[in-house]
Amino acid sequence: MGMGHRTFQVPLFDQRGDFAEPVTLKAADNTEFKARPTYSYKVIKERAVDVVFDNKHISDGGDL
């Protein structure tokens, strides 16, 4: 690859994570409560390029 090109790896397996600190949520009836949600996601193989371009603002590229 020539200068100015980078290769990015996007994991296509299930990713899981959680929030380090509780977040405050508000129910439809305006009741507030705190929770530490766990989330999971998986990149669709055909959309992997979109994931890189849509999230390039998150990093300066130094750690990608």
Legacy VTK file of the C-alpha trace (Angstrom):
# vtk DataFile Version 3.0
C-alpha trace
ASCII
DATASET POLYDATA
POINTS 64 float
0.000 0.000 0.000
1.204 3.488 -0.792
1.725 6.392 1.556
-1.416 7.849 3.062
-3.222 4.521 3.219
-4.114 2.642 6.378
-5.669 -0.736 6.976
-8.352 -1.017 9.656
-9.597 -4.201 11.267
-13.247 -4.283 12.291
-14.185 -7.252 14.499
-17.210 -9.071 13.098
-17.923 -11.112 16.234
-20.290 -10.127 19.053
-18.924 -7.302 21.198
-20.134 -6.797 24.759
-19.641 -4.005 27.231
-21.157 -2.129 30.115
-21.073 1.306 31.676
-18.452 1.874 34.390
-20.748 4.258 36.276
-24.536 4.121 36.619
-26.497 6.304 34.201
-29.667 8.197 35.083
-32.661 7.142 33.004
-36.131 8.635 32.900
-39.233 6.498 32.361
-42.267 7.559 30.337
-44.050 8.580 33.563
-41.115 10.915 34.396
-39.714 8.619 37.093
-35.918 8.761 37.267
-33.777 5.767 38.126
-30.139 4.718 37.842
-28.871 1.643 36.039
-25.682 0.140 34.663
-26.863 -1.328 31.359
-24.958 -4.058 29.560
-24.938 -3.823 25.782
-23.909 -5.995 22.883
-23.479 -5.342 19.193
-22.211 -7.018 16.069
-21.043 -5.318 12.881
-22.802 -6.490 9.724
-20.036 -7.680 7.388
-21.345 -5.687 4.420
-21.362 -2.475 6.511
-17.852 -2.748 8.025
-16.500 0.027 5.768
-19.334 2.314 6.927
-18.404 1.637 10.567
-14.856 2.884 9.949
-15.899 6.009 8.043
-18.856 6.874 10.292
-16.660 6.710 13.412
-13.398 8.205 12.182
-14.057 11.336 14.273
-13.669 9.297 17.490
-9.907 8.961 17.101
-7.057 10.829 15.485
-6.031 7.516 13.977
-3.066 7.035 16.263
-4.644 4.131 18.098
-6.609 2.641 15.223
LINES 1 65
64 0 1 2 3 4 5 6 7 8 9 10 11 12 13 14 15 16 17 18 19 20 21 22 23 24 25 26 27 28 29 30 31 32 33 34 35 36 37 38 39 40 41 42 43 44 45 46 47 48 49 50 51 52 53 54 55 56 57 58 59 60 61 62 63
